[in-house]
Amino acid sequence: MSVFWVVFPKLRPLYAICIGAADAGLVLLNLHFVSDVVAGTFVGVSTGMFTVALCSPNFRENSLNRAAKVDPVDAIAEIAAVEDIRDVGH
């Protein structure tokens, strides 16, 4: 539903009713605890938002441009520097 929420904003009241009815039904029928329903709703919304962002043309274009500009030697040096910082604490 969260993908539809972003893609088709005019139907948001319908989506809100469907989500609310499903969440309330799960709790009222003793199929889930309230915390389970809240966590599941959070996971669903997060996954939907990530999917929308991932499928966005701007995201793909920027990702490809960044990937094309990365020098593998610099990337390895950055990883090694992070590893050195972690080793200092031990």
SETORFI-999063 format. One record per residue: residue in three letters; y, x, z of N, C-alpha, C in turn. Coordinates in steps of 0.05 Angstrom, whole numbers, plus 32768, in hexadecimal, padded with zeros to 4 digits. Each point is the difference from the previous one (the first is absolute). Layout:
N
@type->ALA | ny->Y | nx->X | nz->Z | cay->Y | cax->X | caz->Z | cy->Y | cx->X | cz->Z
...
***
This chain:
90
@type->MET | ny->7FE8 | nx->8010 | nz->8000 | cay->8018 | cax->7FF0 | caz->8000 | cy->8019 | cx->8011 | cz->8000
@type->SER | ny->7FFF | nx->8018 | nz->800C | cay->8018 | cax->8010 | caz->8002 | cy->8009 | cx->800A | cz->7FE5
@type->VAL | ny->7FEE | nx->8004 | nz->7FEE | cay->8008 | cax->8008 | caz->7FE5 | cy->800E | cx->7FE9 | cz->7FF2
@type->PHE | ny->7FF5 | nx->7FE8 | nz->8003 | cay->800D | cax->7FE8 | caz->7FF5 | cy->801B | cx->7FFC | cz->800D
@type->TRP | ny->8002 | nx->8006 | nz->801A | cay->801A | cax->7FFD | caz->800E | cy->8016 | cx->8010 | cz->7FF3
@type->VAL | ny->7FF9 | nx->8018 | nz->7FF7 | cay->8013 | cax->8012 | caz->7FF3 | cy->8005 | cx->7FF8 | cz->7FE3
@type->VAL | ny->7FEA | nx->7FFA | nz->7FF2 | cay->8002 | cax->7FFC | caz->7FE3 | cy->800C | cx->7FE4 | cz->7FF9
@type->PHE | ny->7FF9 | nx->7FEC | nz->8010 | cay->800A | cax->7FE5 | caz->7FFB | cy->800F | cx->7FF6 | cz->8018
@type->PRO | ny->8019 | nx->8008 | nz->8004 | cay->800E | cax->7FF9 | caz->8019 | cy->8008 | cx->7FE3 | cz->8002
@type->LYS | ny->8000 | nx->7FF1 | nz->7FEB | cay->8007 | cax->7FE4 | caz->8001 | cy->7FEB | cx->7FEF | cz->800F
@type->LEU | ny->7FE8 | nx->800A | nz->8001 | cay->7FEA | cax->7FF1 | caz->800D | cy->7FFB | cx->800A | cz->801D
@type->ARG | ny->8012 | nx->800F | nz->800B | cay->7FFC | cax->800B | caz->801B | cy->7FFA | cx->7FEB | cz->8015
@type->PRO | ny->800E | nx->7FE9 | nz->8000 | cay->7FF9 | cax->7FEB | caz->8014 | cy->7FE2 | cx->7FF8 | cz->7FFE
@type->LEU | ny->7FF6 | nx->7FFD | nz->7FE8 | cay->7FE4 | cax->7FF9 | caz->7FFD | cy->7FEE | cx->8016 | cz->800B
@type->TYR | ny->8006 | nx->8019 | nz->7FFA | cay->7FF0 | cax->8016 | caz->800A | cy->8001 | cx->8001 | cz->801F
@type->ALA | ny->8018 | nx->7FFB | nz->800B | cay->8002 | cax->8001 | caz->801D | cy->7FEF | cx->7FEA | cz->800D
@type->ILE | ny->8000 | nx->7FE9 | nz->7FF4 | cay->7FEF | cax->7FEA | caz->800A | cy->7FE2 | cx->8007 | cz->7FFF
@type->CYS | ny->7FF8 | nx->800B | nz->7FE9 | cay->7FE4 | cax->8008 | caz->7FFD | cy->7FF8 | cx->8016 | cz->8014
@type->ILE | ny->8010 | nx->8014 | nz->8003 | cay->7FFA | cax->8015 | caz->8013 | cy->8000 | cx->7FF6 | cz->801C
@type->GLY | ny->8013 | nx->7FF0 | nz->8007 | cay->8001 | cax->7FF4 | caz->801B | cy->7FE8 | cx->7FEE | cz->8006
@type->ALA | ny->7FF9 | nx->7FF0 | nz->7FEC | cay->7FE9 | cax->7FEE | caz->8004 | cy->7FE6 | cx->8010 | cz->8003
@type->ALA | ny->7FFD | nx->8015 | nz->7FF0 | cay->7FE7 | cax->8011 | caz->8003 | cy->8000 | cx->800E | cz->801B
@type->ASP | ny->8016 | nx->800B | nz->8008 | cay->8001 | cax->800E | caz->8019 | cy->7FFC | cx->7FED | cz->8018
@type->ALA | ny->800D | nx->7FE9 | nz->7FFF | cay->7FFC | cax->7FED | caz->8016 | cy->7FE3 | cx->7FF5 | cz->8000
@type->GLY | ny->7FF5 | nx->7FFB | nz->7FE9 | cay->7FE5 | cax->7FF6 | caz->7FFF | cy->7FEC | cx->8014 | cz->800C
@type->LEU | ny->8003 | nx->8019 | nz->7FFA | cay->7FEE | cax->8015 | caz->800B | cy->8001 | cx->8000 | cz->801F
@type->VAL | ny->8018 | nx->7FFD | nz->800B | cay->8003 | cax->8001 | caz->801D | cy->7FF6 | cx->7FE6 | cz->800C
@type->LEU | ny->8009 | nx->7FE9 | nz->7FF5 | cay->7FF9 | cax->7FE6 | caz->800B | cy->7FE2 | cx->7FFA | cz->7FFF
@type->LEU | ny->7FF2 | nx->800A | nz->7FEC | cay->7FE3 | cax->7FFC | caz->7FFE | cy->7FF0 | cx->8015 | cz->8010
@type->ASN | ny->800F | nx->8011 | nz->800E | cay->7FF3 | cax->8015 | caz->8011 | cy->7FF0 | cx->8013 | cz->7FEF
@type->LEU | ny->8009 | nx->8005 | nz->7FE7 | cay->7FF2 | cax->8013 | caz->7FEF | cy->800A | cx->801D | cz->8004
@type->HIS | ny->8019 | nx->8002 | nz->800A | cay->800D | cax->801A | caz->8005 | cy->8013 | cx->7FFE | cz->8017
@type->PHE | ny->8004 | nx->8016 | nz->800D | cay->8015 | cax->8002 | caz->8014 | cy->801B | cx->8001 | cz->7FF3
@type->VAL | ny->8015 | nx->7FFA | nz->800E | cay->801B | cax->8001 | caz->7FF5 | cy->8007 | cx->801C | cz->7FF7
@type->SER | ny->7FF8 | nx->8014 | nz->8010 | cay->8006 | cax->801C | caz->7FF9 | cy->7FF2 | cx->8008 | cz->7FE5
@type->ASP | ny->7FE8 | nx->7FF5 | nz->7FFC | cay->7FF2 | cax->8006 | caz->7FE7 | cy->800F | cx->7FF4 | cz->7FE8
@type->VAL | ny->800A | nx->7FE8 | nz->8004 | cay->800F | cax->7FF3 | caz->7FEA | cy->801A | cx->800E | cz->7FFA
@type->VAL | ny->800E | nx->8008 | nz->8015 | cay->8019 | cax->800F | caz->7FFC | cy->7FFB | cx->801B | cz->7FF2
@type->ALA | ny->7FEB | nx->800E | nz->8009 | cay->7FFA | cax->801A | caz->7FF4 | cy->7FF7 | cx->7FFC | cz->7FE3
@type->GLY | ny->7FF0 | nx->7FEB | nz->7FFA | cay->7FF7 | cax->7FFB | caz->7FE5 | cy->8018 | cx->7FF9 | cz->7FEE
@type->THR | ny->8012 | nx->7FF0 | nz->800B | cay->8018 | cax->7FF9 | caz->7FF0 | cy->8010 | cx->8019 | cz->7FFA
@type->PHE | ny->8003 | nx->8012 | nz->8014 | cay->800F | cax->8019 | caz->7FFB | cy->7FF2 | cx->8011 | cz->7FEB
@type->VAL | ny->7FE6 | nx->8002 | nz->8001 | cay->7FF1 | cax->8010 | caz->7FEC | cy->8004 | cx->7FF3 | cz->7FE5
@type->GLY | ny->7FFE | nx->7FE6 | nz->7FFE | cay->8003 | cax->7FF2 | caz->7FE6 | cy->801C | cx->8004 | cz->7FF4
@type->VAL | ny->8014 | nx->7FFE | nz->8011 | cay->801C | cax->8004 | caz->7FF6 | cy->8004 | cx->801D | cz->7FF8
@type->SER | ny->7FF6 | nx->8012 | nz->8010 | cay->8004 | cax->801D | caz->7FFA | cy->7FF2 | cx->8007 | cz->7FE6
@type->THR | ny->7FE8 | nx->7FF6 | nz->7FFC | cay->7FF1 | cax->8006 | caz->7FE8 | cy->800D | cx->7FF4 | cz->7FE8
@type->GLY | ny->800A | nx->7FE7 | nz->8003 | cay->800F | cax->7FF3 | caz->7FEA | cy->8019 | cx->800F | cz->7FF8
@type->MET | ny->800F | nx->8009 | nz->8014 | cay->8019 | cax->800F | caz->7FFA | cy->7FFA | cx->801B | cz->7FF3
@type->PHE | ny->7FEB | nx->800D | nz->8009 | cay->7FF8 | cax->8019 | caz->7FF4 | cy->7FF7 | cx->7FFC | cz->7FE3
@type->THR | ny->7FF1 | nx->7FEA | nz->7FFB | cay->7FF8 | cax->7FFA | caz->7FE5 | cy->8017 | cx->7FFB | cz->7FED
@type->VAL | ny->8013 | nx->7FF1 | nz->800A | cay->8018 | cax->7FFA | caz->7FF0 | cy->800F | cx->801A | cz->7FFA
@type->ALA | ny->8003 | nx->8011 | nz->8014 | cay->800F | cax->8019 | caz->7FFC | cy->7FF1 | cx->8012 | cz->7FED
@type->LEU | ny->7FE5 | nx->8001 | nz->8003 | cay->7FF0 | cax->8011 | caz->7FEF | cy->8000 | cx->7FF7 | cz->7FE3
@type->CYS | ny->8002 | nx->7FE6 | nz->7FFB | cay->8000 | cax->7FF5 | caz->7FE5 | cy->801C | cx->7FFF | cz->7FF4
@type->SER | ny->8014 | nx->8007 | nz->800F | cay->801C | cax->7FFF | caz->7FF7 | cy->8004 | cx->8016 | cz->7FEB
@type->PRO | ny->800D | nx->7FF9 | nz->7FE9 | cay->8005 | cax->8015 | caz->7FEC | cy->8010 | cx->8017 | cz->800A
@type->ASN | ny->8013 | nx->7FFB | nz->8012 | cay->8011 | cax->8016 | caz->800A | cy->7FEF | cx->8013 | cz->8011
@type->PHE | ny->7FED | nx->7FF6 | nz->800F | cay->7FEF | cax->8011 | caz->8010 | cy->7FEF | cx->8012 | cz->7FEF
@type->ARG | ny->7FF4 | nx->7FF4 | nz->7FEB | cay->7FEF | cax->8010 | caz->7FEE | cy->8010 | cx->8015 | cz->7FF1
@type->GLU | ny->8018 | nx->7FF8 | nz->7FF7 | cay->8010 | cax->8013 | caz->7FF1 | cy->8009 | cx->8017 | cz->8011
@type->ASN | ny->8009 | nx->7FFA | nz->8019 | cay->8009 | cax->8015 | caz->8012 | cy->7FE9 | cx->8012 | cz->8008
@type->SER | ny->7FE8 | nx->7FF4 | nz->8005 | cay->7FE9 | cax->8010 | caz->8008 | cy->7FF8 | cx->8013 | cz->7FE9
@type->LEU | ny->8000 | nx->7FF6 | nz->7FE8 | cay->7FF9 | cax->8012 | caz->7FEA | cy->8014 | cx->8016 | cz->7FFC
@type->ASN | ny->8019 | nx->7FFA | nz->8003 | cay->8015 | cax->8015 | caz->7FFD | cy->7FFD | cx->8015 | cz->8016
@type->ARG | ny->7FFB | nx->7FF7 | nz->8019 | cay->7FFD | cax->8013 | caz->8016 | cy->7FE7 | cx->8011 | cz->7FFC
@type->ALA | ny->7FEA | nx->7FF4 | nz->7FF7 | cay->7FE7 | cax->800E | caz->7FFC | cy->8003 | cx->8015 | cz->7FEA
@type->ALA | ny->8010 | nx->7FFA | nz->7FEB | cay->8003 | cax->8013 | caz->7FEA | cy->8011 | cx->8018 | cz->8008
@type->LYS | ny->8011 | nx->7FFC | nz->8014 | cay->8012 | cax->8015 | caz->8009 | cy->7FF5 | cx->8013 | cz->8016
@type->VAL | ny->7FE9 | nx->7FF9 | nz->800B | cay->7FF4 | cax->800F | caz->8016 | cy->7FF2 | cx->8018 | cz->7FF5
@type->ASP | ny->8007 | nx->8017 | nz->800B | cay->7FF3 | cax->8019 | caz->7FF9 | cy->7FE8 | cx->8004 | cz->8013
@type->PRO | ny->7FE8 | nx->8003 | nz->7FF5 | cay->7FE9 | cax->8002 | caz->8012 | cy->8002 | cx->8017 | cz->8014
@type->VAL | ny->800C | nx->8016 | nz->7FF8 | cay->8003 | cax->8017 | caz->8012 | cy->8012 | cx->7FF9 | cz->8018
@type->ASP | ny->8016 | nx->7FF2 | nz->7FFA | cay->8012 | cax->7FF7 | caz->8016 | cy->7FF2 | cx->7FEC | cz->8012
@type->ALA | ny->7FF0 | nx->7FEE | nz->7FF5 | cay->7FF2 | cax->7FEC | caz->8010 | cy->7FEC | cx->800E | cz->8013
@type->ILE | ny->7FF2 | nx->8014 | nz->7FF6 | cay->7FED | cax->800F | caz->8011 | cy->800F | cx->800F | cz->8015
@type->ALA | ny->8017 | nx->800C | nz->7FF9 | cay->8010 | cax->800E | caz->8014 | cy->8009 | cx->7FEE | cz->8016
@type->GLU | ny->8009 | nx->7FE7 | nz->7FF9 | cay->8008 | cax->7FED | caz->8014 | cy->7FEA | cx->7FF8 | cz->8013
@type->ILE | ny->7FE8 | nx->7FFC | nz->7FF5 | cay->7FE9 | cax->7FF9 | caz->8010 | cy->7FF9 | cx->8017 | cz->8013
@type->ALA | ny->8001 | nx->8019 | nz->7FF6 | cay->7FFA | cax->8017 | caz->8010 | cy->8015 | cx->8003 | cz->8017
@type->ALA | ny->8019 | nx->7FFA | nz->7FFA | cay->8014 | cax->8002 | caz->8015 | cy->7FFC | cx->7FEB | cz->8016
@type->VAL | ny->7FF7 | nx->7FE8 | nz->7FF9 | cay->7FFA | cax->7FEC | caz->8013 | cy->7FE8 | cx->8009 | cz->8011
@type->GLU | ny->7FEC | nx->800B | nz->7FF4 | cay->7FE9 | cax->800A | caz->800E | cy->8008 | cx->8016 | cz->8014
@type->ASP | ny->8012 | nx->8012 | nz->7FF8 | cay->800A | cax->8015 | caz->8011 | cy->800E | cx->7FF5 | cz->8019
@type->ILE | ny->8010 | nx->7FEB | nz->7FFC | cay->800E | cax->7FF4 | caz->8016 | cy->7FEC | cx->7FF3 | cz->8013
@type->ARG | ny->7FEB | nx->7FF4 | nz->7FF6 | cay->7FEC | cax->7FF4 | caz->8012 | cy->7FF1 | cx->8016 | cz->8010
@type->ASP | ny->7FFB | nx->8017 | nz->7FF3 | cay->7FF1 | cax->8015 | caz->800E | cy->8010 | cx->800D | cz->8016
@type->VAL | ny->801A | nx->8000 | nz->7FFE | cay->8011 | cax->800D | caz->8014 | cy->7FFD | cx->7FF3 | cz->801B
@type->GLY | ny->7FFC | nx->7FE6 | nz->8001 | cay->7FFE | cax->7FF1 | caz->8019 | cy->7FE5 | cx->8005 | cz->800F
@type->HIS | ny->7FEC | nx->800C | nz->7FF3 | cay->7FE6 | cax->8003 | caz->800C | cy->7FFC | cx->801C | cz->800B
***
